Structures are given as structure tokens and as C-alpha cells.
Amino acid sequence: MRRVIWSMLIVSAAVGLAMLMRFNHGNVAVLWPPYRVDVSVNFAVLMLVVAFVIVHLLLVALSNALNLPARVREYRERRRRETALAGLRDSLLALFEGRFGRAERLAQSALGDRSLAGAASLVAARAAHRMRESERRDRWLDSAREEPGAANAQLMTAAELAVEDHRAGDAIAAIETLQAAGPRHIHALRIALRAYEQSGDWQAAIHALRQIEKRSALHPAAVRGLKIRAYRALFAARRDDPGAVQQLYASLAPADRDVDEIIEAAAQAFAAAGRPEQAARIVEQALELRLVVPLVSLYAQLEAVPARERLRRAEAWRGRYGDDPVLLRALGRLCAAQGLWGKAEEFLVLAAGMAPDRETHLLLAQLYERLGRAGEAHQHYRLAALAGPEATALAPAATVVPDAT
């Protein structure tokens, strides 16, 4: 349709021009003494148009001739850039395919374009790292640092590769340099968290973990597990300093004080630091809300707290939560500490019937041994031995049974 319209327009213009020239009878006289040339106006106009076209074509040709070197340079530059782009693209594909030698070689071919040199150097650094070529990796990273616009990417890559190599100090230094120059990126926080974890800097790990948690950048289960691990290490490192344990516990967020494993770590730290009353209060607050098996066992072993008080609370928890094997074992231990041998035997036998584990049999064996019932003591020692080694760490706790005399 478009061609038809253009054809009609051209034909109409030609017809109009022909009709105009048909009725134009003027002449143009060109005087060039001693010559005189007379031509029609139509011919003169035609000659001017032809002359204009010829001059225009000559000027275009001259311009192209003068611009030929620049056009050659532009062509070469375009070809070099296309080659560099193709090399960078292929190197990325090779990196993702796991062909690291090819990725590094193709990345090197992309260095011809200065604007792509930084990205190509980082791809080559990752490829060399996967091949365990640390010297070449470091050279590529140094090369990327010198390229404009690649500084942040170079620091991020250096930190990530350092974490993979368990060079926590280098990773932390790179992340701190990156964060000093701009905002705290989520991926940088994740890398920093791994570096702090590797270096054992749990206080810094907690700080990074809180920022990650605010941004929902990590699964809640992973956040919870890392918090438990961090606080266990922090409380264990402060067991000899009651003030440090108290300060750390006071710094806990309200949500963290409801995590059973953190409560257990804090209570153990307070007990080891010589503050069993504080440990007992922490455990009691948690057990008033829910039954936590490790806390029940820990509460029964806080010998610095009067056994009568612990027994009273344990009986209240039994009335609230019912017969739980660990709670019954704790009641048996506390009754034995009070010299209530009959009640201790009742609770321990009931616990052994519900869950015949090694620690319960050991408590019963020691109880019967102190009561002079050697046959029954021998039988429970045998059952404790047959129960397996999984509760070996709990056996020393059985020594809390007092002398019958």
C-alpha cells in the first residue's frame, strides 16, 4: 500500500512539473563576451539541478576520503569490542559449565576492551580459584583492582574467595574496606558472617546476624542455629567471670531469651561462674512456660540451690506437665538428695519403665547399693552397661546421691 501511494505521488509531481514547464516560455541569456548563449528557463533550471547534484556528490566523496582513517579506526575498535564481548560471554558460560581453564583463557581475550577488563579479570580470578591456582588468582584480583568501576566487585570477590579458602582475616579486611566506602550489602553481610564464624569472633557474628535477620536475608532456622552456636561459645568463654556472664545475658534480645538452647547455655555459664541462684531463676522462668528436657536435667544438678526448693518446684511441674521420664528422673535424684529413699526409688523405677536409659539405671544402681540391696544394684549396673554409650556423659551426674548414713 505504501508503494502505491508513493508511486501516485511521484507520478502526480511529474505531471505537475511537466505541465508547469509546458507553459513556461521564458529564456535565459548567458553573456560571456564575445559569446552569448540563450537557453530556455526550463533547461537552465535543469542544468542548475544537475550541477548541484554533481557538486554534492563530489563533496560527499571528498568528505568520505578525508574521514577514511577515522572510519577504519572505528571499525577496528568495533571489531575489538565485539571480540572482547564474545570472549567475556563465552568465559562466563565456560565458568558456569565448570570448564575453568577455558574460562580463564577466554577471559584473557576480553582484556582488549578496557571497559570490560575489570569484569574479565574477576571471571578469570574465579576460574583460577576453582583450579586451586592461588598465585594466578591473586594476580587477576590485583589486575581487577586497577580497572575503573571494578573496586567494589573486586573486594566482594576477594572476600568470598578468602572465605572459601578459610582465610577469615583476609575476608574480614576486604569486607570492612567495602563497608567503609558504602552501605552494608546483604551479600557482604553473609560473607562477613561466615568469616566471623570461621575466625571465632562470635560477638561480631552476632552483630552481623542481627542485621541479616532484620532484612530477612537468611532462613529463620539458619538464624536460630547460628545464634545458638554463637551464644554457646560466648557463654562458655565467660564462665570464669560472673560479671561478663551477667553483661552478656543482659545484652540478649527478648526473643533470644526464649530460645531453650540459649537459656541452657546461660544457666550453665552462671552455674560455672559461681552464681547457681541466677542459673536456677533462668531455668525456673523457662520451665514455668514449657517443659524443656535439658533444662530439667540441668536444674536437678544445681546442688548449690537447696534440694527442698528444687523438689517443690519439680513436683509442681509434674502436676502441670504430667509424667515425663526426664522429670521423673530429676525427682528421683532430688528425693535421694533429701534422703527420701522410698520416693526416690518410686520415681526412678517409674522413669526406667517409661524410658530405660543408662543414667536412670545408674541412679537406681547407686541408690540400691547405698541401701545395701546388692543384687538389685548389680542388676541395674548390668542394665546400664547394656543400655549403650549414648548417655556416658550423664553418668557423673549420678554421684549426687548422698550417703545413706
C-alpha beads as a LAMMPS data file, in Angstrom:
LAMMPS data file: protein, C-alpha beads

405 atoms
404 bonds

1 atom types
1 bond types

-500.0 500.0 xlo xhi
-500.0 500.0 ylo yhi
-500.0 500.0 zlo zhi

Masses

1 110.0

Atoms # bond

1 1 1 0.000 0.000 0.000
2 1 1 2.818 2.362 0.836
3 1 1 4.467 1.763 -2.522
4 1 1 1.241 2.543 -4.341
5 1 1 0.849 5.829 -2.514
6 1 1 4.459 6.858 -3.215
7 1 1 4.052 5.922 -6.876
8 1 1 0.937 8.063 -7.163
9 1 1 2.704 10.997 -5.524
10 1 1 5.713 10.741 -7.828
11 1 1 3.514 10.467 -10.923
12 1 1 1.432 13.433 -9.801
13 1 1 4.556 15.523 -9.193
14 1 1 5.948 14.596 -12.590
15 1 1 2.692 15.506 -14.345
16 1 1 2.507 18.812 -12.482
17 1 1 6.123 19.642 -13.313
18 1 1 5.593 18.768 -16.995
19 1 1 2.526 20.965 -17.218
20 1 1 4.369 23.827 -15.500
21 1 1 7.312 23.574 -17.874
22 1 1 4.980 23.369 -20.898
23 1 1 3.527 26.785 -20.240
24 1 1 6.879 28.360 -19.280
25 1 1 8.164 30.197 -22.404
26 1 1 10.888 32.337 -20.771
27 1 1 14.545 32.436 -21.880
28 1 1 17.795 32.853 -20.032
29 1 1 20.647 34.722 -21.747
30 1 1 24.181 33.984 -20.642
31 1 1 26.630 36.718 -21.778
32 1 1 30.298 35.778 -21.934
33 1 1 31.847 38.298 -24.340
34 1 1 32.215 37.832 -27.189
35 1 1 29.730 34.944 -26.733
36 1 1 26.029 34.929 -25.963
37 1 1 24.137 31.770 -25.062
38 1 1 20.368 31.752 -24.985
39 1 1 18.586 28.845 -23.311
40 1 1 15.103 28.302 -22.035
41 1 1 14.280 28.731 -18.406
42 1 1 13.378 25.069 -18.143
43 1 1 16.779 23.993 -19.459
44 1 1 18.564 26.451 -17.162
45 1 1 16.732 25.080 -14.118
46 1 1 17.580 21.535 -15.178
47 1 1 21.256 22.429 -15.574
48 1 1 21.329 24.058 -12.122
49 1 1 19.825 20.947 -10.535
50 1 1 22.306 18.694 -12.307
51 1 1 25.187 20.955 -11.291
52 1 1 24.008 20.918 -7.656
53 1 1 23.811 17.113 -7.643
54 1 1 27.286 16.782 -9.148
55 1 1 28.826 19.213 -6.657
56 1 1 27.064 17.473 -3.790
57 1 1 28.369 14.057 -4.854
58 1 1 31.885 15.425 -5.208
59 1 1 31.765 16.940 -1.735
60 1 1 30.450 13.685 -0.248
61 1 1 33.221 11.723 -1.944
62 1 1 35.835 14.165 -0.684
63 1 1 34.428 14.003 2.844
64 1 1 34.481 10.200 2.825
65 1 1 38.062 10.219 1.597
66 1 1 39.137 12.576 4.347
67 1 1 37.238 10.563 7.025
68 1 1 38.530 7.208 5.853
69 1 1 41.243 6.830 8.578
70 1 1 38.737 7.636 11.335
71 1 1 36.240 5.180 9.886
72 1 1 38.928 2.484 9.783
73 1 1 39.773 3.166 13.423
74 1 1 36.118 2.992 14.369
75 1 1 35.745 -0.291 12.509
76 1 1 38.751 -1.787 14.252
77 1 1 37.535 -0.548 17.622
78 1 1 34.102 -2.012 16.979
79 1 1 35.611 -5.349 15.976
80 1 1 37.849 -5.352 19.062
81 1 1 34.875 -4.615 21.314
82 1 1 32.766 -7.304 19.672
83 1 1 35.614 -9.781 20.118
84 1 1 36.011 -8.786 23.781
85 1 1 32.272 -9.084 24.418
86 1 1 32.196 -12.502 22.795
87 1 1 35.205 -13.596 24.877
88 1 1 33.618 -12.378 28.111
89 1 1 30.319 -14.054 27.273
90 1 1 31.989 -17.358 26.410
91 1 1 34.199 -17.206 29.505
92 1 1 31.136 -16.785 31.722
93 1 1 29.445 -19.737 30.066
94 1 1 32.596 -21.831 30.483
95 1 1 32.812 -20.840 34.154
96 1 1 29.227 -21.943 34.748
97 1 1 29.908 -25.161 32.840
98 1 1 32.861 -25.930 35.101
99 1 1 35.456 -25.603 32.318
100 1 1 37.696 -23.350 34.343
101 1 1 40.807 -23.478 32.162
102 1 1 38.798 -22.437 29.113
103 1 1 37.044 -19.736 31.153
104 1 1 40.352 -18.205 32.219
105 1 1 41.731 -18.315 28.664
106 1 1 38.639 -16.714 27.144
107 1 1 38.533 -14.068 29.876
108 1 1 42.066 -13.107 28.962
109 1 1 40.934 -12.490 25.374
110 1 1 38.376 -9.985 26.708
111 1 1 41.055 -7.705 28.127
112 1 1 41.285 -5.866 24.789
113 1 1 38.361 -3.664 25.822
114 1 1 39.268 -1.503 28.803
115 1 1 35.634 -1.185 29.867
116 1 1 35.371 -4.997 30.127
117 1 1 38.807 -5.660 31.602
118 1 1 37.604 -5.487 35.224
119 1 1 34.794 -7.987 34.722
120 1 1 37.048 -10.280 32.679
121 1 1 39.730 -10.218 35.400
122 1 1 37.197 -11.206 38.063
123 1 1 35.908 -14.091 35.936
124 1 1 39.489 -15.264 35.418
125 1 1 40.167 -14.940 39.166
126 1 1 37.197 -17.168 39.991
127 1 1 38.276 -19.705 37.381
128 1 1 41.837 -19.778 38.729
129 1 1 40.479 -20.169 42.270
130 1 1 38.442 -23.193 41.240
131 1 1 41.612 -24.735 39.810
132 1 1 43.451 -24.046 43.102
133 1 1 45.875 -21.697 41.339
134 1 1 46.225 -19.184 44.143
135 1 1 49.061 -17.170 42.599
136 1 1 47.223 -16.633 39.329
137 1 1 44.033 -15.842 41.244
138 1 1 45.791 -13.152 43.246
139 1 1 47.294 -11.638 40.096
140 1 1 43.878 -11.452 38.477
141 1 1 42.430 -9.820 41.582
142 1 1 45.224 -7.255 41.615
143 1 1 44.567 -6.576 37.951
144 1 1 40.851 -6.055 38.591
145 1 1 41.595 -3.573 41.381
146 1 1 43.273 -1.249 38.872
147 1 1 40.320 -1.173 36.497
148 1 1 37.828 1.706 36.800
149 1 1 34.468 0.822 38.315
150 1 1 35.534 -2.645 39.493
151 1 1 36.777 -1.796 43.002
152 1 1 33.674 -2.943 44.909
153 1 1 33.280 -6.074 42.814
154 1 1 36.958 -6.871 43.370
155 1 1 36.602 -6.528 47.148
156 1 1 33.473 -8.670 47.203
157 1 1 35.103 -11.371 45.087
158 1 1 38.276 -11.303 47.174
159 1 1 36.251 -11.687 50.387
160 1 1 34.164 -14.535 49.019
161 1 1 37.174 -16.463 47.739
162 1 1 39.018 -15.874 51.011
163 1 1 36.104 -17.342 52.973
164 1 1 36.116 -20.394 50.725
165 1 1 39.831 -20.792 51.488
166 1 1 39.185 -20.297 55.223
167 1 1 41.299 -17.136 55.245
168 1 1 38.940 -15.362 57.607
169 1 1 41.301 -12.442 58.292
170 1 1 41.613 -11.528 54.601
171 1 1 37.865 -11.828 54.122
172 1 1 37.100 -9.582 57.101
173 1 1 39.618 -6.976 55.917
174 1 1 38.046 -6.891 52.433
175 1 1 34.510 -6.622 53.819
176 1 1 35.468 -3.828 56.223
177 1 1 37.081 -1.897 53.367
178 1 1 33.962 -2.377 51.262
179 1 1 31.580 -1.329 54.042
180 1 1 33.671 1.719 54.896
181 1 1 33.048 3.094 51.418
182 1 1 29.308 2.489 51.183
183 1 1 26.220 0.750 52.554
184 1 1 26.205 -2.725 54.056
185 1 1 25.064 -5.034 51.274
186 1 1 23.208 -8.191 52.224
187 1 1 25.638 -10.475 50.416
188 1 1 28.551 -8.719 52.099
189 1 1 26.891 -9.338 55.466
190 1 1 26.515 -13.025 54.646
191 1 1 30.188 -13.293 53.718
192 1 1 31.182 -11.372 56.843
193 1 1 29.067 -13.714 58.962
194 1 1 30.876 -16.738 57.555
195 1 1 34.245 -15.073 58.105
196 1 1 33.429 -14.180 61.711
197 1 1 32.243 -17.725 62.284
198 1 1 35.488 -19.140 60.895
199 1 1 37.609 -16.788 62.992
200 1 1 35.623 -17.443 66.169
201 1 1 34.673 -13.769 66.553
202 1 1 31.213 -14.616 67.829
203 1 1 30.427 -11.115 69.090
204 1 1 30.883 -9.692 65.598
205 1 1 28.975 -12.652 64.187
206 1 1 26.000 -11.826 66.412
207 1 1 26.110 -8.191 65.256
208 1 1 26.102 -9.247 61.584
209 1 1 23.425 -11.849 62.249
210 1 1 21.086 -9.261 63.741
211 1 1 21.384 -7.080 60.630
212 1 1 20.735 -10.074 58.405
213 1 1 17.725 -11.048 60.496
214 1 1 16.242 -7.548 60.182
215 1 1 16.374 -7.837 56.391
216 1 1 15.057 -11.428 56.345
217 1 1 18.109 -12.366 54.286
218 1 1 18.560 -15.795 55.888
219 1 1 16.177 -18.619 56.684
220 1 1 14.851 -18.385 60.271
221 1 1 16.072 -21.909 61.046
222 1 1 19.600 -20.994 59.945
223 1 1 19.475 -17.780 62.001
224 1 1 18.353 -19.716 65.060
225 1 1 21.079 -22.331 64.670
226 1 1 23.811 -19.710 64.268
227 1 1 22.557 -17.772 67.291
228 1 1 22.614 -20.901 69.427
229 1 1 26.139 -21.744 68.328
230 1 1 27.362 -18.186 68.860
231 1 1 25.857 -17.721 72.302
232 1 1 27.031 -21.127 73.469
233 1 1 30.581 -20.132 72.534
234 1 1 30.242 -16.688 74.119
235 1 1 28.844 -18.005 77.390
236 1 1 31.444 -20.787 77.514
237 1 1 34.244 -18.236 77.095
238 1 1 32.961 -16.156 80.041
239 1 1 32.391 -18.892 82.620
240 1 1 35.197 -17.657 84.841
241 1 1 33.854 -14.087 85.011
242 1 1 30.423 -13.675 86.667
243 1 1 30.219 -10.025 85.624
244 1 1 30.907 -10.863 81.991
245 1 1 28.263 -13.595 82.046
246 1 1 25.727 -11.173 83.538
247 1 1 26.592 -8.499 80.975
248 1 1 26.224 -10.945 78.100
249 1 1 22.904 -12.209 79.408
250 1 1 21.628 -8.639 79.784
251 1 1 22.541 -7.944 76.149
252 1 1 20.284 -10.735 74.883
253 1 1 17.296 -9.638 72.822
254 1 1 13.900 -10.587 74.309
255 1 1 13.342 -13.110 71.521
256 1 1 16.718 -14.738 72.181
257 1 1 15.868 -15.260 75.856
258 1 1 13.066 -17.574 74.761
259 1 1 15.401 -19.944 72.891
260 1 1 15.819 -23.074 75.008
261 1 1 19.409 -23.768 73.961
262 1 1 20.481 -20.194 74.769
263 1 1 18.767 -20.413 78.163
264 1 1 20.633 -23.653 78.849
265 1 1 23.986 -22.100 77.858
266 1 1 23.346 -19.056 80.051
267 1 1 22.322 -21.194 83.039
268 1 1 25.402 -23.393 82.692
269 1 1 27.618 -20.294 82.499
270 1 1 26.041 -18.776 85.625
271 1 1 26.435 -22.064 87.495
272 1 1 30.089 -22.408 86.461
273 1 1 30.757 -18.762 87.389
274 1 1 29.520 -19.313 90.931
275 1 1 26.002 -17.939 90.586
276 1 1 23.757 -21.015 90.796
277 1 1 20.843 -18.946 92.128
278 1 1 20.823 -16.890 88.916
279 1 1 21.038 -20.083 86.888
280 1 1 18.115 -21.530 88.818
281 1 1 15.985 -18.430 88.237
282 1 1 16.623 -18.553 84.498
283 1 1 15.722 -22.238 84.322
284 1 1 12.643 -21.811 86.510
285 1 1 11.306 -18.982 84.336
286 1 1 11.609 -21.147 81.248
287 1 1 10.108 -24.272 82.844
288 1 1 7.133 -22.296 84.094
289 1 1 6.199 -21.731 80.446
290 1 1 7.090 -25.099 78.873
291 1 1 8.786 -28.384 79.607
292 1 1 12.357 -28.373 78.306
293 1 1 14.098 -31.682 78.897
294 1 1 17.739 -30.394 79.038
295 1 1 16.718 -27.670 81.486
296 1 1 15.051 -30.204 83.778
297 1 1 18.252 -32.244 83.930
298 1 1 20.322 -29.112 84.497
299 1 1 18.003 -27.902 87.269
300 1 1 18.349 -31.194 89.101
301 1 1 22.140 -30.841 89.113
302 1 1 22.254 -27.323 90.641
303 1 1 23.413 -28.618 94.027
304 1 1 24.134 -25.143 95.352
305 1 1 20.388 -24.464 95.348
306 1 1 18.563 -26.149 98.273
307 1 1 17.231 -29.532 97.207
308 1 1 13.944 -28.950 99.044
309 1 1 13.186 -25.872 96.947
310 1 1 14.100 -27.676 93.729
311 1 1 11.980 -30.668 94.739
312 1 1 8.965 -28.481 95.430
313 1 1 9.160 -26.857 92.026
314 1 1 9.789 -30.169 90.242
315 1 1 6.663 -31.661 91.824
316 1 1 4.673 -28.636 90.655
317 1 1 5.971 -29.128 87.136
318 1 1 4.987 -32.801 87.265
319 1 1 1.462 -31.771 88.160
320 1 1 1.437 -29.379 85.239
321 1 1 3.168 -31.426 82.518
322 1 1 2.458 -34.987 83.641
323 1 1 4.848 -37.914 83.940
324 1 1 7.884 -37.261 81.752
325 1 1 10.864 -39.668 82.089
326 1 1 13.419 -36.888 82.498
327 1 1 11.237 -35.063 85.030
328 1 1 10.704 -38.289 86.980
329 1 1 14.442 -38.966 86.967
330 1 1 15.077 -35.448 88.270
331 1 1 12.505 -36.002 91.033
332 1 1 14.230 -39.263 91.959
333 1 1 17.594 -37.524 92.119
334 1 1 16.209 -34.721 94.301
335 1 1 14.400 -37.134 96.633
336 1 1 17.636 -39.053 97.069
337 1 1 19.410 -35.823 97.910
338 1 1 16.808 -35.251 100.633
339 1 1 17.118 -38.802 101.939
340 1 1 13.639 -39.743 100.746
341 1 1 14.730 -43.207 99.607
342 1 1 11.272 -44.639 99.041
343 1 1 10.107 -41.724 96.916
344 1 1 13.417 -41.695 95.056
345 1 1 13.045 -45.388 94.205
346 1 1 9.439 -44.875 93.130
347 1 1 10.279 -42.050 90.764
348 1 1 13.350 -43.767 89.312
349 1 1 11.567 -47.084 88.765
350 1 1 8.721 -45.251 87.040
351 1 1 11.212 -43.355 84.859
352 1 1 13.062 -46.586 83.988
353 1 1 9.789 -48.193 82.985
354 1 1 8.932 -45.328 80.642
355 1 1 12.421 -44.786 79.182
356 1 1 15.076 -47.268 80.340
357 1 1 18.150 -45.182 79.636
358 1 1 21.634 -45.548 81.061
359 1 1 21.528 -42.669 83.526
360 1 1 18.305 -43.869 85.184
361 1 1 19.725 -47.379 85.652
362 1 1 22.904 -45.916 87.126
363 1 1 20.914 -43.841 89.604
364 1 1 18.901 -46.882 90.630
365 1 1 22.045 -48.999 90.935
366 1 1 23.748 -46.442 93.168
367 1 1 20.597 -45.999 95.212
368 1 1 20.267 -49.766 95.822
369 1 1 23.971 -50.036 96.545
370 1 1 23.719 -47.406 99.271
371 1 1 20.658 -49.097 100.679
372 1 1 22.527 -52.408 100.891
373 1 1 20.499 -54.151 98.170
374 1 1 23.487 -55.514 96.261
375 1 1 21.552 -57.884 93.979
376 1 1 19.293 -55.186 92.627
377 1 1 22.236 -52.779 92.353
378 1 1 24.170 -55.359 90.301
379 1 1 21.152 -55.905 88.045
380 1 1 20.815 -52.191 87.274
381 1 1 24.558 -51.815 86.730
382 1 1 24.220 -54.582 84.138
383 1 1 21.219 -52.855 82.515
384 1 1 23.155 -49.556 82.450
385 1 1 26.037 -51.278 80.675
386 1 1 23.677 -52.850 78.146
387 1 1 21.928 -49.515 77.527
388 1 1 24.861 -48.343 75.396
389 1 1 27.342 -45.461 75.497
390 1 1 24.985 -42.708 74.347
391 1 1 24.467 -41.418 77.901
392 1 1 28.083 -41.789 79.079
393 1 1 28.390 -38.053 79.579
394 1 1 25.479 -38.116 82.018
395 1 1 26.935 -40.771 84.285
396 1 1 28.934 -38.428 86.562
397 1 1 25.706 -36.649 87.464
398 1 1 24.584 -39.827 89.275
399 1 1 27.105 -39.193 92.042
400 1 1 24.739 -36.677 93.652
401 1 1 23.016 -39.463 95.610
402 1 1 24.085 -38.897 99.230
403 1 1 25.340 -41.433 101.653
404 1 1 22.538 -43.308 103.385
405 1 1 24.214 -42.780 106.706

Bonds

1 1 1 2
2 1 2 3
3 1 3 4
4 1 4 5
5 1 5 6
6 1 6 7
7 1 7 8
8 1 8 9
9 1 9 10
10 1 10 11
11 1 11 12
12 1 12 13
13 1 13 14
14 1 14 15
15 1 15 16
16 1 16 17
17 1 17 18
18 1 18 19
19 1 19 20
20 1 20 21
21 1 21 22
22 1 22 23
23 1 23 24
24 1 24 25
25 1 25 26
26 1 26 27
27 1 27 28
28 1 28 29
29 1 29 30
30 1 30 31
31 1 31 32
32 1 32 33
33 1 33 34
34 1 34 35
35 1 35 36
36 1 36 37
37 1 37 38
38 1 38 39
39 1 39 40
40 1 40 41
41 1 41 42
42 1 42 43
43 1 43 44
44 1 44 45
45 1 45 46
46 1 46 47
47 1 47 48
48 1 48 49
49 1 49 50
50 1 50 51
51 1 51 52
52 1 52 53
53 1 53 54
54 1 54 55
55 1 55 56
56 1 56 57
57 1 57 58
58 1 58 59
59 1 59 60
60 1 60 61
61 1 61 62
62 1 62 63
63 1 63 64
64 1 64 65
65 1 65 66
66 1 66 67
67 1 67 68
68 1 68 69
69 1 69 70
70 1 70 71
71 1 71 72
72 1 72 73
73 1 73 74
74 1 74 75
75 1 75 76
76 1 76 77
77 1 77 78
78 1 78 79
79 1 79 80
80 1 80 81
81 1 81 82
82 1 82 83
83 1 83 84
84 1 84 85
85 1 85 86
86 1 86 87
87 1 87 88
88 1 88 89
89 1 89 90
90 1 90 91
91 1 91 92
92 1 92 93
93 1 93 94
94 1 94 95
95 1 95 96
96 1 96 97
97 1 97 98
98 1 98 99
99 1 99 100
100 1 100 101
101 1 101 102
102 1 102 103
103 1 103 104
104 1 104 105
105 1 105 106
106 1 106 107
107 1 107 108
108 1 108 109
109 1 109 110
110 1 110 111
111 1 111 112
112 1 112 113
113 1 113 114
114 1 114 115
115 1 115 116
116 1 116 117
117 1 117 118
118 1 118 119
119 1 119 120
120 1 120 121
121 1 121 122
122 1 122 123
123 1 123 124
124 1 124 125
125 1 125 126
126 1 126 127
127 1 127 128
128 1 128 129
129 1 129 130
130 1 130 131
131 1 131 132
132 1 132 133
133 1 133 134
134 1 134 135
135 1 135 136
136 1 136 137
137 1 137 138
138 1 138 139
139 1 139 140
140 1 140 141
141 1 141 142
142 1 142 143
143 1 143 144
144 1 144 145
145 1 145 146
146 1 146 147
147 1 147 148
148 1 148 149
149 1 149 150
150 1 150 151
151 1 151 152
152 1 152 153
153 1 153 154
154 1 154 155
155 1 155 156
156 1 156 157
157 1 157 158
158 1 158 159
159 1 159 160
160 1 160 161
161 1 161 162
162 1 162 163
163 1 163 164
164 1 164 165
165 1 165 166
166 1 166 167
167 1 167 168
168 1 168 169
169 1 169 170
170 1 170 171
171 1 171 172
172 1 172 173
173 1 173 174
174 1 174 175
175 1 175 176
176 1 176 177
177 1 177 178
178 1 178 179
179 1 179 180
180 1 180 181
181 1 181 182
182 1 182 183
183 1 183 184
184 1 184 185
185 1 185 186
186 1 186 187
187 1 187 188
188 1 188 189
189 1 189 190
190 1 190 191
191 1 191 192
192 1 192 193
193 1 193 194
194 1 194 195
195 1 195 196
196 1 196 197
197 1 197 198
198 1 198 199
199 1 199 200
200 1 200 201
201 1 201 202
202 1 202 203
203 1 203 204
204 1 204 205
205 1 205 206
206 1 206 207
207 1 207 208
208 1 208 209
209 1 209 210
210 1 210 211
211 1 211 212
212 1 212 213
213 1 213 214
214 1 214 215
215 1 215 216
216 1 216 217
217 1 217 218
218 1 218 219
219 1 219 220
220 1 220 221
221 1 221 222
222 1 222 223
223 1 223 224
224 1 224 225
225 1 225 226
226 1 226 227
227 1 227 228
228 1 228 229
229 1 229 230
230 1 230 231
231 1 231 232
232 1 232 233
233 1 233 234
234 1 234 235
235 1 235 236
236 1 236 237
237 1 237 238
238 1 238 239
239 1 239 240
240 1 240 241
241 1 241 242
242 1 242 243
243 1 243 244
244 1 244 245
245 1 245 246
246 1 246 247
247 1 247 248
248 1 248 249
249 1 249 250
250 1 250 251
251 1 251 252
252 1 252 253
253 1 253 254
254 1 254 255
255 1 255 256
256 1 256 257
257 1 257 258
258 1 258 259
259 1 259 260
260 1 260 261
261 1 261 262
262 1 262 263
263 1 263 264
264 1 264 265
265 1 265 266
266 1 266 267
267 1 267 268
268 1 268 269
269 1 269 270
270 1 270 271
271 1 271 272
272 1 272 273
273 1 273 274
274 1 274 275
275 1 275 276
276 1 276 277
277 1 277 278
278 1 278 279
279 1 279 280
280 1 280 281
281 1 281 282
282 1 282 283
283 1 283 284
284 1 284 285
285 1 285 286
286 1 286 287
287 1 287 288
288 1 288 289
289 1 289 290
290 1 290 291
291 1 291 292
292 1 292 293
293 1 293 294
294 1 294 295
295 1 295 296
296 1 296 297
297 1 297 298
298 1 298 299
299 1 299 300
300 1 300 301
301 1 301 302
302 1 302 303
303 1 303 304
304 1 304 305
305 1 305 306
306 1 306 307
307 1 307 308
308 1 308 309
309 1 309 310
310 1 310 311
311 1 311 312
312 1 312 313
313 1 313 314
314 1 314 315
315 1 315 316
316 1 316 317
317 1 317 318
318 1 318 319
319 1 319 320
320 1 320 321
321 1 321 322
322 1 322 323
323 1 323 324
324 1 324 325
325 1 325 326
326 1 326 327
327 1 327 328
328 1 328 329
329 1 329 330
330 1 330 331
331 1 331 332
332 1 332 333
333 1 333 334
334 1 334 335
335 1 335 336
336 1 336 337
337 1 337 338
338 1 338 339
339 1 339 340
340 1 340 341
341 1 341 342
342 1 342 343
343 1 343 344
344 1 344 345
345 1 345 346
346 1 346 347
347 1 347 348
348 1 348 349
349 1 349 350
350 1 350 351
351 1 351 352
352 1 352 353
353 1 353 354
354 1 354 355
355 1 355 356
356 1 356 357
357 1 357 358
358 1 358 359
359 1 359 360
360 1 360 361
361 1 361 362
362 1 362 363
363 1 363 364
364 1 364 365
365 1 365 366
366 1 366 367
367 1 367 368
368 1 368 369
369 1 369 370
370 1 370 371
371 1 371 372
372 1 372 373
373 1 373 374
374 1 374 375
375 1 375 376
376 1 376 377
377 1 377 378
378 1 378 379
379 1 379 380
380 1 380 381
381 1 381 382
382 1 382 383
383 1 383 384
384 1 384 385
385 1 385 386
386 1 386 387
387 1 387 388
388 1 388 389
389 1 389 390
390 1 390 391
391 1 391 392
392 1 392 393
393 1 393 394
394 1 394 395
395 1 395 396
396 1 396 397
397 1 397 398
398 1 398 399
399 1 399 400
400 1 400 401
401 1 401 402
402 1 402 403
403 1 403 404
404 1 404 405
